[in-house]
């Protein structure tokens, strides 16, 4: 059995201190799969939840943490026609990115744009595919729509804000928890047009002021329980709300269905990791998403959509990286 190094968890779950680099079985690509030698991987909040035993990987996925990565194609499994050994790629997986090698289906890989660094490329798959799913696929964004994005300084939030602006949104209101994050979101090209600190402000009032009382056409929510009532208040007639996570809890004690009927609202829940291979492949290889990828540049580039890396850690400092995100310092 061939082995590799990977970030593992003592006891399979637990606190940050349980993370360590150890030996794991090197994966072998099956039909239509590609073995990729990982150069960089992205850190997502679901990784923290999985480490704590609160977010198990989907059936058949690696139990090693990590769902997005960049690297070089090392070996081709049977039936692979899209890639060659040595190709530089970025990709999406149900798990396994915190390792020297990962296997991924050939349809879930994207050719790495040469102008992006390995770290920038690794930050694209989960964040930008999720944002695309929320803003374009389910949000059905149209030119001159008004948009509200929660967790605005998260990877998905920053991607969603820029996508909405680049596609002609009239206004994009973003929420976050600190002045530093809000100032950042206002400062970036194609960033938020309005912001609200959800801890100290009523974001539904910010939305109404920004839209002349109309409300927003699209809400992208990660928070759930604490934001529900103000989200409904924020939505315009025929508004669409996409729920991607429930960070404050999943149970709303009392729900008034009246506004949903009166305003003809559409509420869509969605995840990406648990979706079928066919769904993920169709999303990644769709013309609209490929167009988004073609426009992404780094922080110092001139593209309408940019990838912003909060900090780059060597994987030997994985505990520090998890701690930074657990303390909500990343943006």
C-alpha positions as CSV (number, residue, x, y, z in Angstrom):
1,X,0.0,0.0,0.0
2,X,1.4,3.4,-1.0
3,X,1.1,6.2,1.6
4,X,1.2,10.0,1.6
5,X,1.2,12.7,4.1
6,X,-2.1,14.3,5.0
7,X,-3.7,16.5,7.7
8,X,-5.5,14.1,10.1
9,X,-7.6,14.3,13.2
10,X,-6.8,12.5,16.4
11,X,-9.8,10.4,17.3
12,X,-11.4,11.3,13.9
13,X,-13.0,14.5,15.4
14,X,-12.3,17.1,18.1
15,X,-10.8,20.5,18.8
16,X,-8.2,22.3,16.8
17,X,-5.4,20.7,18.8
18,X,-6.4,17.3,17.4
19,X,-5.1,18.3,13.9
20,X,-1.8,16.8,12.9
21,X,0.1,15.8,9.8
22,X,0.5,12.0,9.5
23,X,0.5,9.1,7.1
24,X,-2.6,8.1,5.1
25,X,-3.3,5.7,2.3
26,X,-2.5,7.3,-1.1
27,X,-5.7,7.2,-3.2
28,X,-5.9,5.3,-6.5
29,X,-8.1,6.8,-9.3
30,X,-11.0,4.8,-10.4
31,X,-13.0,5.0,-13.7
32,X,-13.1,8.7,-14.9
33,X,-11.0,9.9,-12.0
34,X,-7.7,11.8,-11.9
35,X,-5.0,11.7,-9.3
36,X,-3.8,15.2,-8.6
37,X,-0.7,16.2,-6.7
38,X,-1.9,19.0,-4.5
39,X,-0.1,22.3,-4.4
40,X,-2.6,24.4,-2.4
41,X,-5.9,23.8,-0.8
42,X,-8.6,26.1,0.5
43,X,-10.0,26.3,4.0
44,X,-13.8,26.5,4.4
45,X,-16.1,26.7,7.4
46,X,-17.4,23.3,6.7
47,X,-13.9,22.0,7.4
48,X,-14.3,23.3,11.0
49,X,-17.7,21.7,11.3
50,X,-16.4,18.4,10.0
51,X,-13.5,18.4,12.4
52,X,-15.9,18.9,15.2
53,X,-18.0,15.9,14.0
54,X,-20.9,18.1,12.9
55,X,-20.7,17.8,9.1
56,X,-19.8,14.3,7.9
57,X,-18.5,13.9,4.3
58,X,-21.0,12.6,1.7
59,X,-21.1,8.8,1.2
60,X,-18.0,7.6,-0.7
61,X,-16.0,10.7,-0.2
62,X,-12.6,10.8,1.6
63,X,-12.8,11.4,5.3
64,X,-9.8,13.7,5.0
65,X,-10.7,17.4,5.3
66,X,-10.8,19.8,2.3
67,X,-13.1,20.2,-0.7
68,X,-11.2,22.6,-3.0
69,X,-7.6,22.5,-4.3
70,X,-5.1,23.3,-7.0
71,X,-2.3,21.1,-8.3
72,X,-0.9,19.1,-11.2
73,X,-2.4,16.0,-12.8
74,X,-0.2,13.1,-11.6
75,X,-2.0,10.0,-13.0
76,X,-5.0,9.2,-15.1
77,X,-7.6,6.6,-14.1
78,X,-9.3,4.4,-16.7
79,X,-11.5,6.3,-19.2
80,X,-10.1,9.8,-18.6
81,X,-10.1,11.8,-21.8
82,X,-10.1,15.4,-20.7
83,X,-6.7,15.6,-19.0
84,X,-3.1,14.7,-19.4
85,X,-0.3,14.1,-16.9
86,X,1.2,17.5,-15.9
87,X,-1.9,19.6,-16.5
88,X,-2.3,22.4,-14.0
89,X,-5.8,22.3,-12.6
90,X,-8.1,23.4,-9.8
91,X,-10.9,21.3,-8.6
92,X,-13.8,20.4,-6.3
93,X,-14.2,17.2,-4.2
94,X,-16.3,15.8,-1.5
95,X,-13.2,15.6,0.7
96,X,-9.5,14.8,0.7
97,X,-7.8,18.1,-0.2
98,X,-5.7,18.4,3.0
99,X,-3.2,15.9,1.6
100,X,-0.3,15.5,-0.8
101,X,-2.6,13.7,-3.3
102,X,-6.3,13.7,-4.1
103,X,-8.5,11.9,-6.6
104,X,-11.2,13.9,-8.4
105,X,-13.6,13.1,-11.2
106,X,-12.4,14.5,-14.5
107,X,-15.5,16.6,-14.9
108,X,-14.9,18.4,-11.6
109,X,-11.6,19.9,-12.6
110,X,-10.9,23.2,-14.3
111,X,-7.8,24.2,-16.1
112,X,-5.8,26.6,-13.9
113,X,-5.6,30.1,-15.4
114,X,-1.9,30.9,-15.9
115,X,-2.3,34.4,-14.4
116,X,-3.5,33.0,-11.1
117,X,-1.2,31.8,-8.3
118,X,-1.7,28.3,-6.9
119,X,-3.3,29.7,-3.8
120,X,-5.6,32.0,-5.7
121,X,-6.7,29.0,-7.9
122,X,-7.4,26.9,-4.8
123,X,-9.8,29.5,-3.5
124,X,-12.1,29.4,-6.5
125,X,-13.9,26.1,-6.7
126,X,-16.1,25.9,-3.5
127,X,-16.5,29.7,-3.1
128,X,-17.3,30.7,-6.7
129,X,-19.3,27.7,-7.6
130,X,-21.5,28.2,-4.5
131,X,-21.8,31.9,-5.3
132,X,-22.7,31.2,-8.9
133,X,-25.3,28.7,-7.8
134,X,-26.9,31.2,-5.4
135,X,-26.8,34.4,-7.5
136,X,-27.3,33.1,-11.0
137,X,-28.8,29.6,-10.9
138,X,-31.3,30.1,-8.1
139,X,-31.2,33.8,-7.6
140,X,-32.0,34.3,-11.3
141,X,-30.2,37.7,-11.1
142,X,-31.2,40.2,-13.8
143,X,-29.8,43.5,-14.7
144,X,-30.9,46.3,-12.3
145,X,-31.9,43.8,-9.6
146,X,-31.1,44.7,-6.0
147,X,-29.2,42.2,-3.9
148,X,-28.5,41.5,-0.2
149,X,-25.6,39.2,0.7
150,X,-25.0,38.1,4.2
151,X,-21.6,37.0,5.5
152,X,-20.3,39.5,3.0
153,X,-16.6,39.1,3.9
154,X,-16.6,35.3,3.6
155,X,-15.2,33.7,0.5
156,X,-18.6,33.0,-0.9
157,X,-19.9,36.4,0.1
158,X,-17.1,38.3,-1.6
159,X,-17.6,36.2,-4.8
160,X,-21.4,36.7,-4.8
161,X,-21.1,40.5,-4.3
162,X,-18.7,40.8,-7.3
163,X,-20.7,38.5,-9.5
164,X,-23.9,40.5,-8.8
165,X,-22.2,43.8,-9.5
166,X,-20.5,42.5,-12.7
167,X,-23.8,41.3,-14.0
168,X,-25.5,44.7,-13.6
169,X,-27.1,44.7,-10.1
170,X,-28.4,48.1,-9.2
171,X,-27.4,47.8,-5.6
172,X,-25.6,45.2,-3.4
173,X,-26.0,45.5,0.3
174,X,-23.6,43.3,2.3
175,X,-23.6,42.5,6.0
176,X,-20.7,41.7,8.3
177,X,-19.7,42.0,11.9
178,X,-16.9,44.5,12.0
179,X,-16.1,47.9,10.6
180,X,-12.9,46.6,9.1
181,X,-14.8,44.0,7.1
182,X,-17.5,46.5,6.0
183,X,-14.9,49.0,4.9
184,X,-13.1,46.3,2.9
185,X,-16.3,45.4,1.1
186,X,-16.9,49.0,0.1
187,X,-13.3,49.5,-1.0
188,X,-12.9,46.7,-3.5
189,X,-13.8,47.1,-7.2
190,X,-17.3,45.8,-7.9
191,X,-17.7,45.6,-4.1
192,X,-20.8,46.3,-2.0
193,X,-22.7,49.5,-2.7
194,X,-24.2,49.6,0.9
195,X,-23.2,47.8,4.1
196,X,-24.7,47.0,7.5
197,X,-23.2,45.7,10.7
198,X,-25.8,43.1,11.6
199,X,-24.8,43.2,15.3
200,X,-25.6,46.9,15.7
201,X,-27.9,47.8,12.7
202,X,-31.2,46.6,11.2
203,X,-30.1,45.6,7.8
204,X,-33.7,45.6,6.5
205,X,-33.7,49.4,7.0
206,X,-30.4,49.7,5.2
207,X,-32.0,47.7,2.3
208,X,-35.1,49.8,2.2
209,X,-33.0,53.0,2.2
210,X,-30.9,51.7,-0.7
211,X,-33.8,50.6,-2.8
212,X,-36.2,53.5,-2.2
213,X,-38.5,51.3,-0.1
214,X,-38.8,48.5,-2.7
215,X,-36.6,45.9,-1.1
216,X,-34.2,43.5,-2.7
217,X,-34.8,41.0,-5.4
218,X,-32.3,38.5,-4.2
219,X,-31.1,37.5,-0.7
220,X,-28.1,35.2,-0.2
221,X,-28.2,33.9,3.4
222,X,-25.9,31.8,5.5
223,X,-27.2,32.7,8.9
224,X,-30.7,31.3,9.2
225,X,-32.7,31.8,12.4
226,X,-31.6,35.2,13.6
227,X,-31.9,36.8,10.1
228,X,-35.2,35.2,9.0
229,X,-37.7,37.9,9.9
230,X,-35.5,40.8,8.6
231,X,-34.7,38.8,5.4
232,X,-38.5,38.4,4.7
233,X,-38.9,42.2,5.4
234,X,-36.0,43.0,3.1
235,X,-37.4,41.1,0.1
236,X,-39.3,42.9,-2.7
237,X,-42.3,41.6,-4.5
238,X,-41.3,38.4,-6.4
239,X,-38.1,38.2,-4.4
240,X,-35.9,35.2,-4.2
241,X,-34.0,34.0,-1.1
242,X,-31.3,31.4,-1.3
243,X,-30.4,29.7,2.0
244,X,-26.9,28.2,1.9
245,X,-26.3,27.6,5.7
246,X,-27.8,28.0,9.1
247,X,-25.0,29.4,11.2
248,X,-27.3,30.9,13.9
249,X,-29.6,27.8,14.0
250,X,-32.2,26.1,11.8
251,X,-35.4,26.6,13.9
252,X,-37.4,29.8,13.7
253,X,-39.8,29.8,16.7
254,X,-42.6,31.6,14.9
255,X,-43.1,32.2,11.2
256,X,-45.7,34.5,9.7
257,X,-46.4,33.0,6.2
258,X,-48.4,36.0,5.2
259,X,-45.5,38.1,3.7
260,X,-44.4,35.0,1.7
261,X,-47.8,34.8,0.0
262,X,-48.4,38.5,-0.3
263,X,-45.0,39.2,-1.8
264,X,-45.0,36.0,-4.0
265,X,-41.6,35.1,-2.5
266,X,-39.5,32.1,-3.6
267,X,-37.3,30.5,-0.9
268,X,-34.7,28.0,-2.0
269,X,-32.3,25.9,0.2
270,X,-29.2,24.6,-1.4
271,X,-25.9,22.9,-0.6
272,X,-23.1,22.0,-3.0
273,X,-21.1,19.2,-1.3
274,X,-23.9,16.8,-1.0
275,X,-25.1,17.2,-4.6
276,X,-24.8,14.5,-7.2
277,X,-21.8,14.3,-9.5
278,X,-24.1,15.1,-12.5
279,X,-25.4,18.3,-10.8
280,X,-21.9,19.5,-9.8
281,X,-20.5,18.7,-13.3
282,X,-23.3,20.5,-15.1
283,X,-22.8,23.5,-12.9
284,X,-19.0,23.7,-13.3
285,X,-19.0,23.1,-17.0
286,X,-22.0,25.4,-17.8
287,X,-21.2,28.3,-20.1
288,X,-22.2,30.9,-17.5
289,X,-19.8,29.6,-14.9
290,X,-17.0,29.1,-17.4
291,X,-17.5,32.7,-18.3
292,X,-17.2,33.8,-14.7
293,X,-13.9,31.8,-14.4
294,X,-12.5,33.5,-17.4
295,X,-13.0,36.9,-15.8
296,X,-11.4,36.1,-12.4
297,X,-8.1,37.8,-11.7
298,X,-6.0,38.1,-8.5
299,X,-6.3,40.9,-6.0
300,X,-4.0,43.1,-8.1
301,X,-5.5,42.2,-11.5
302,X,-8.0,44.2,-13.5
303,X,-10.8,41.7,-13.9
304,X,-14.4,42.5,-13.0
305,X,-14.3,39.6,-10.5
306,X,-11.2,39.0,-8.3
307,X,-10.1,36.4,-5.8
308,X,-9.0,37.8,-2.5
309,X,-6.8,35.6,-0.3
310,X,-6.9,36.4,3.4
311,X,-3.7,34.7,4.3
312,X,-1.5,31.9,3.1
313,X,-0.3,29.3,5.6
314,X,2.1,26.4,5.2
315,X,0.1,23.3,6.0
316,X,2.3,22.7,9.0
317,X,0.4,25.6,10.5
318,X,-3.1,24.1,9.9
319,X,-4.0,24.6,13.5
320,X,-3.3,28.4,13.2
321,X,-5.4,28.5,10.1
322,X,-8.4,26.8,11.7
323,X,-8.1,29.1,14.7
324,X,-8.1,32.2,12.5
325,X,-11.3,31.1,10.9
326,X,-13.0,29.9,14.1
327,X,-12.4,33.4,15.5
328,X,-14.0,35.0,12.4
329,X,-10.9,37.0,11.5
330,X,-10.8,35.9,7.9
331,X,-12.0,38.0,5.0
